[in-house]
Amino acid sequence: MRRFSRRETEILEALYRLKEASVGAIRAELDEKPSYDAVRTTLRILEQKGAVTHRNEQRRFIYAPTLAKSSAWKSTARKLADIFFGGSIENAALAMLKLSDADLSEYEISKIENLISKSGKTVVKNKRRS
């Protein structure tokens, strides 16, 4: 699984919003404005990690994400669980559910129950193989 730093994650989020963009446009999307060179360097690192690609357009690079947003999100979620919940996905999931101020819809509850059910089946299958 790819791991992304906080800055890399911010830049990826900006690219997901913009679909594709120049360094300057990405920089304008960021809350804390890093230098132009810092954004360009981070984009080069993201490209080495296979998360973004670029093309030339009138003497400037236009960047676009190559990873599905869900793949990038998994890296961020894992890092969050590691840092704040000692690596416990269960505790992270519970915290997210408690964070929600709005009541969950029947559809959302059904989706969560489905994920839990599938997760349980996977655990049982894995235990049988051992």
DOKOLNU-996752 format. One record per residue (C-alpha): residue in three letters; residue number from 0; x, y, z. Coordinates in steps of 0.001 Angstrom, whole numbers, plus 500000, padded with zeros to 6 digits. Example, Ala and Ser with C-alpha at 12.3 -4.5 7.8 and 13.67 -1.06 7.14 Angstrom:
<torlos>
<torlo><residuo>ALA</residuo><num>0</num><X>512300</X><Y>495500</Y><Z>507800</Z></torlo>
<torlo><residuo>SER</residuo><num>1</num><X>513670</X><Y>498940</Y><Z>507140</Z></torlo>
</torlos>
This chain:
<torlos>
<torlo><residuo>MET</residuo><num>0</num><X>500000</X><Y>500000</Y><Z>500000</Z></torlo>
<torlo><residuo>ARG</residuo><num>1</num><X>501308</X><Y>503438</Y><Z>499119</Z></torlo>
<torlo><residuo>ARG</residuo><num>2</num><X>501882</X><Y>505867</Y><Z>501969</Z></torlo>
<torlo><residuo>PHE</residuo><num>3</num><X>501385</X><Y>509592</Y><Z>501493</Z></torlo>
<torlo><residuo>SER</residuo><num>4</num><X>502592</X><Y>512447</Y><Z>503659</Z></torlo>
<torlo><residuo>ARG</residuo><num>5</num><X>500229</X><Y>515178</Y><Z>504827</Z></torlo>
<torlo><residuo>ARG</residuo><num>6</num><X>501399</X><Y>517502</Y><Z>502049</Z></torlo>
<torlo><residuo>GLU</residuo><num>7</num><X>501103</X><Y>514775</Y><Z>499419</Z></torlo>
<torlo><residuo>THR</residuo><num>8</num><X>497557</X><Y>514054</Y><Z>500584</Z></torlo>
<torlo><residuo>GLU</residuo><num>9</num><X>496636</X><Y>517756</Y><Z>500399</Z></torlo>
<torlo><residuo>ILE</residuo><num>10</num><X>497961</X><Y>518010</Y><Z>496871</Z></torlo>
<torlo><residuo>LEU</residuo><num>11</num><X>496143</X><Y>514840</Y><Z>495809</Z></torlo>
<torlo><residuo>GLU</residuo><num>12</num><X>492901</X><Y>516200</Y><Z>497277</Z></torlo>
<torlo><residuo>ALA</residuo><num>13</num><X>493367</X><Y>519420</Y><Z>495284</Z></torlo>
<torlo><residuo>LEU</residuo><num>14</num><X>493961</X><Y>517405</Y><Z>492120</Z></torlo>
<torlo><residuo>TYR</residuo><num>15</num><X>490834</X><Y>515316</Y><Z>492709</Z></torlo>
<torlo><residuo>ARG</residuo><num>16</num><X>488825</X><Y>518543</Y><Z>492987</Z></torlo>
<torlo><residuo>LEU</residuo><num>17</num><X>490419</X><Y>520124</Y><Z>489924</Z></torlo>
<torlo><residuo>LYS</residuo><num>18</num><X>490643</X><Y>516921</Y><Z>487811</Z></torlo>
<torlo><residuo>GLU</residuo><num>19</num><X>493857</X><Y>518265</Y><Z>486260</Z></torlo>
<torlo><residuo>ALA</residuo><num>20</num><X>495876</X><Y>521400</Y><Z>486931</Z></torlo>
<torlo><residuo>SER</residuo><num>21</num><X>499146</X><Y>523268</Y><Z>486753</Z></torlo>
<torlo><residuo>VAL</residuo><num>22</num><X>501422</X><Y>523718</Y><Z>489770</Z></torlo>
<torlo><residuo>GLY</residuo><num>23</num><X>500101</X><Y>527271</Y><Z>490235</Z></torlo>
<torlo><residuo>ALA</residuo><num>24</num><X>496455</X><Y>526183</Y><Z>490187</Z></torlo>
<torlo><residuo>ILE</residuo><num>25</num><X>497162</X><Y>523387</Y><Z>492668</Z></torlo>
<torlo><residuo>ARG</residuo><num>26</num><X>499050</X><Y>525785</Y><Z>494937</Z></torlo>
<torlo><residuo>ALA</residuo><num>27</num><X>496084</X><Y>528187</Y><Z>494873</Z></torlo>
<torlo><residuo>GLU</residuo><num>28</num><X>493842</X><Y>525367</Y><Z>496199</Z></torlo>
<torlo><residuo>LEU</residuo><num>29</num><X>495996</X><Y>524739</Y><Z>499280</Z></torlo>
<torlo><residuo>ASP</residuo><num>30</num><X>495208</X><Y>526375</Y><Z>502623</Z></torlo>
<torlo><residuo>GLU</residuo><num>31</num><X>498799</X><Y>526883</Y><Z>503683</Z></torlo>
<torlo><residuo>LYS</residuo><num>32</num><X>500565</X><Y>528169</Y><Z>500600</Z></torlo>
<torlo><residuo>PRO</residuo><num>33</num><X>503820</X><Y>526239</Y><Z>500187</Z></torlo>
<torlo><residuo>SER</residuo><num>34</num><X>506298</X><Y>527620</Y><Z>497717</Z></torlo>
<torlo><residuo>TYR</residuo><num>35</num><X>505874</X><Y>526894</Y><Z>494023</Z></torlo>
<torlo><residuo>ASP</residuo><num>36</num><X>509011</X><Y>524735</Y><Z>494145</Z></torlo>
<torlo><residuo>ALA</residuo><num>37</num><X>507700</X><Y>522758</Y><Z>497140</Z></torlo>
<torlo><residuo>VAL</residuo><num>38</num><X>504490</X><Y>521923</Y><Z>495263</Z></torlo>
<torlo><residuo>ARG</residuo><num>39</num><X>506445</X><Y>520984</Y><Z>492154</Z></torlo>
<torlo><residuo>THR</residuo><num>40</num><X>508780</X><Y>518750</Y><Z>494180</Z></torlo>
<torlo><residuo>THR</residuo><num>41</num><X>505862</X><Y>517056</Y><Z>495918</Z></torlo>
<torlo><residuo>LEU</residuo><num>42</num><X>504191</X><Y>516443</Y><Z>492556</Z></torlo>
<torlo><residuo>ARG</residuo><num>43</num><X>507401</X><Y>514848</Y><Z>491293</Z></torlo>
<torlo><residuo>ILE</residuo><num>44</num><X>507410</X><Y>512548</Y><Z>494352</Z></torlo>
<torlo><residuo>LEU</residuo><num>45</num><X>503744</X><Y>511689</Y><Z>493771</Z></torlo>
<torlo><residuo>GLU</residuo><num>46</num><X>504575</X><Y>510896</Y><Z>490183</Z></torlo>
<torlo><residuo>GLN</residuo><num>47</num><X>507386</X><Y>508563</Y><Z>491307</Z></torlo>
<torlo><residuo>LYS</residuo><num>48</num><X>504866</X><Y>506843</Y><Z>493599</Z></torlo>
<torlo><residuo>GLY</residuo><num>49</num><X>502517</X><Y>506398</Y><Z>490637</Z></torlo>
<torlo><residuo>ALA</residuo><num>50</num><X>499810</X><Y>508653</Y><Z>492078</Z></torlo>
<torlo><residuo>VAL</residuo><num>51</num><X>499911</X><Y>511408</Y><Z>489437</Z></torlo>
<torlo><residuo>THR</residuo><num>52</num><X>500959</X><Y>511905</Y><Z>485864</Z></torlo>
<torlo><residuo>HIS</residuo><num>53</num><X>501684</X><Y>514987</Y><Z>483799</Z></torlo>
<torlo><residuo>ARG</residuo><num>54</num><X>501559</X><Y>516224</Y><Z>480243</Z></torlo>
<torlo><residuo>ASN</residuo><num>55</num><X>503132</X><Y>519258</Y><Z>478615</Z></torlo>
<torlo><residuo>GLU</residuo><num>56</num><X>500845</X><Y>522080</Y><Z>477602</Z></torlo>
<torlo><residuo>GLN</residuo><num>57</num><X>502334</X><Y>525291</Y><Z>476248</Z></torlo>
<torlo><residuo>ARG</residuo><num>58</num><X>505627</X><Y>525034</Y><Z>478154</Z></torlo>
<torlo><residuo>ARG</residuo><num>59</num><X>504071</X><Y>524014</Y><Z>481480</Z></torlo>
<torlo><residuo>PHE</residuo><num>60</num><X>503158</X><Y>520734</Y><Z>483107</Z></torlo>
<torlo><residuo>ILE</residuo><num>61</num><X>499524</X><Y>519824</Y><Z>483698</Z></torlo>
<torlo><residuo>TYR</residuo><num>62</num><X>499109</X><Y>517194</Y><Z>486403</Z></torlo>
<torlo><residuo>ALA</residuo><num>63</num><X>496307</X><Y>514678</Y><Z>486885</Z></torlo>
<torlo><residuo>PRO</residuo><num>64</num><X>495761</X><Y>511923</Y><Z>489449</Z></torlo>
<torlo><residuo>THR</residuo><num>65</num><X>496282</X><Y>508355</Y><Z>488268</Z></torlo>
<torlo><residuo>LEU</residuo><num>66</num><X>494971</X><Y>506627</Y><Z>491389</Z></torlo>
<torlo><residuo>ALA</residuo><num>67</num><X>491326</X><Y>506163</Y><Z>492116</Z></torlo>
<torlo><residuo>LYS</residuo><num>68</num><X>490374</X><Y>508410</Y><Z>494995</Z></torlo>
<torlo><residuo>SER</residuo><num>69</num><X>489479</X><Y>505337</Y><Z>497066</Z></torlo>
<torlo><residuo>SER</residuo><num>70</num><X>493065</X><Y>504035</Y><Z>496781</Z></torlo>
<torlo><residuo>ALA</residuo><num>71</num><X>494532</X><Y>507309</Y><Z>498000</Z></torlo>
<torlo><residuo>TRP</residuo><num>72</num><X>491920</X><Y>507452</Y><Z>500744</Z></torlo>
<torlo><residuo>LYS</residuo><num>73</num><X>492908</X><Y>503996</Y><Z>502021</Z></torlo>
<torlo><residuo>SER</residuo><num>74</num><X>496455</X><Y>505187</Y><Z>502591</Z></torlo>
<torlo><residuo>THR</residuo><num>75</num><X>495222</X><Y>508220</Y><Z>504515</Z></torlo>
<torlo><residuo>ALA</residuo><num>76</num><X>492745</X><Y>506157</Y><Z>506550</Z></torlo>
<torlo><residuo>ARG</residuo><num>77</num><X>495443</X><Y>503633</Y><Z>507470</Z></torlo>
<torlo><residuo>LYS</residuo><num>78</num><X>497762</X><Y>506441</Y><Z>508558</Z></torlo>
<torlo><residuo>LEU</residuo><num>79</num><X>494964</X><Y>507986</Y><Z>510646</Z></torlo>
<torlo><residuo>ALA</residuo><num>80</num><X>494274</X><Y>504643</Y><Z>512326</Z></torlo>
<torlo><residuo>ASP</residuo><num>81</num><X>497979</X><Y>504130</Y><Z>513010</Z></torlo>
<torlo><residuo>ILE</residuo><num>82</num><X>498543</X><Y>507594</Y><Z>514477</Z></torlo>
<torlo><residuo>PHE</residuo><num>83</num><X>495394</X><Y>508124</Y><Z>516530</Z></torlo>
<torlo><residuo>PHE</residuo><num>84</num><X>494068</X><Y>504619</Y><Z>517220</Z></torlo>
<torlo><residuo>GLY</residuo><num>85</num><X>497163</X><Y>502469</Y><Z>517610</Z></torlo>
<torlo><residuo>GLY</residuo><num>86</num><X>496454</X><Y>500830</Y><Z>514264</Z></torlo>
<torlo><residuo>SER</residuo><num>87</num><X>492961</X><Y>499722</Y><Z>515324</Z></torlo>
<torlo><residuo>ILE</residuo><num>88</num><X>490570</X><Y>499943</Y><Z>512378</Z></torlo>
<torlo><residuo>GLU</residuo><num>89</num><X>487710</X><Y>499085</Y><Z>514753</Z></torlo>
<torlo><residuo>ASN</residuo><num>90</num><X>488412</X><Y>502060</Y><Z>517026</Z></torlo>
<torlo><residuo>ALA</residuo><num>91</num><X>488834</X><Y>504368</Y><Z>514037</Z></torlo>
<torlo><residuo>ALA</residuo><num>92</num><X>485508</X><Y>503194</Y><Z>512589</Z></torlo>
<torlo><residuo>LEU</residuo><num>93</num><X>483740</X><Y>503690</Y><Z>515914</Z></torlo>
<torlo><residuo>ALA</residuo><num>94</num><X>485180</X><Y>507189</Y><Z>516207</Z></torlo>
<torlo><residuo>MET</residuo><num>95</num><X>483926</X><Y>508042</Y><Z>512717</Z></torlo>
<torlo><residuo>LEU</residuo><num>96</num><X>480441</X><Y>506804</Y><Z>513584</Z></torlo>
<torlo><residuo>LYS</residuo><num>97</num><X>480425</X><Y>508846</Y><Z>516801</Z></torlo>
<torlo><residuo>LEU</residuo><num>98</num><X>481651</X><Y>511907</Y><Z>514876</Z></torlo>
<torlo><residuo>SER</residuo><num>99</num><X>478554</X><Y>511968</Y><Z>512715</Z></torlo>
<torlo><residuo>ASP</residuo><num>100</num><X>476122</X><Y>514570</Y><Z>514059</Z></torlo>
<torlo><residuo>ALA</residuo><num>101</num><X>473404</X><Y>513545</Y><Z>511631</Z></torlo>
<torlo><residuo>ASP</residuo><num>102</num><X>471346</X><Y>510408</Y><Z>512010</Z></torlo>
<torlo><residuo>LEU</residuo><num>103</num><X>472356</X><Y>507686</Y><Z>509602</Z></torlo>
<torlo><residuo>SER</residuo><num>104</num><X>469805</X><Y>506813</Y><Z>506951</Z></torlo>
<torlo><residuo>GLU</residuo><num>105</num><X>468470</X><Y>503276</Y><Z>506578</Z></torlo>
<torlo><residuo>TYR</residuo><num>106</num><X>470555</X><Y>502989</Y><Z>503405</Z></torlo>
<torlo><residuo>GLU</residuo><num>107</num><X>473755</X><Y>504037</Y><Z>505196</Z></torlo>
<torlo><residuo>ILE</residuo><num>108</num><X>473066</X><Y>501636</Y><Z>508068</Z></torlo>
<torlo><residuo>SER</residuo><num>109</num><X>472450</X><Y>498850</Y><Z>505559</Z></torlo>
<torlo><residuo>LYS</residuo><num>110</num><X>475747</X><Y>499569</Y><Z>503787</Z></torlo>
<torlo><residuo>ILE</residuo><num>111</num><X>477662</X><Y>499543</Y><Z>507084</Z></torlo>
<torlo><residuo>GLU</residuo><num>112</num><X>476000</X><Y>496293</Y><Z>508138</Z></torlo>
<torlo><residuo>ASN</residuo><num>113</num><X>476902</X><Y>494772</Y><Z>504758</Z></torlo>
<torlo><residuo>LEU</residuo><num>114</num><X>480548</X><Y>495759</Y><Z>505149</Z></torlo>
<torlo><residuo>ILE</residuo><num>115</num><X>480654</X><Y>494317</Y><Z>508657</Z></torlo>
<torlo><residuo>SER</residuo><num>116</num><X>479029</X><Y>491123</Y><Z>507454</Z></torlo>
<torlo><residuo>LYS</residuo><num>117</num><X>481491</X><Y>490739</Y><Z>504574</Z></torlo>
<torlo><residuo>SER</residuo><num>118</num><X>484386</X><Y>491492</Y><Z>506904</Z></torlo>
<torlo><residuo>GLY</residuo><num>119</num><X>483219</X><Y>488786</Y><Z>509318</Z></torlo>
<torlo><residuo>LYS</residuo><num>120</num><X>482945</X><Y>486224</Y><Z>506518</Z></torlo>
<torlo><residuo>THR</residuo><num>121</num><X>486491</X><Y>487026</Y><Z>505414</Z></torlo>
<torlo><residuo>VAL</residuo><num>122</num><X>487798</X><Y>486525</Y><Z>508937</Z></torlo>
<torlo><residuo>VAL</residuo><num>123</num><X>486029</X><Y>483163</Y><Z>509259</Z></torlo>
<torlo><residuo>LYS</residuo><num>124</num><X>487401</X><Y>481985</Y><Z>505874</Z></torlo>
<torlo><residuo>ASN</residuo><num>125</num><X>490929</X><Y>483062</Y><Z>506822</Z></torlo>
<torlo><residuo>LYS</residuo><num>126</num><X>490732</X><Y>481238</Y><Z>510181</Z></torlo>
<torlo><residuo>ARG</residuo><num>127</num><X>489632</X><Y>478008</Y><Z>508439</Z></torlo>
<torlo><residuo>ARG</residuo><num>128</num><X>492699</X><Y>478124</Y><Z>506171</Z></torlo>
<torlo><residuo>SER</residuo><num>129</num><X>495075</X><Y>478360</Y><Z>509150</Z></torlo>
</torlos>
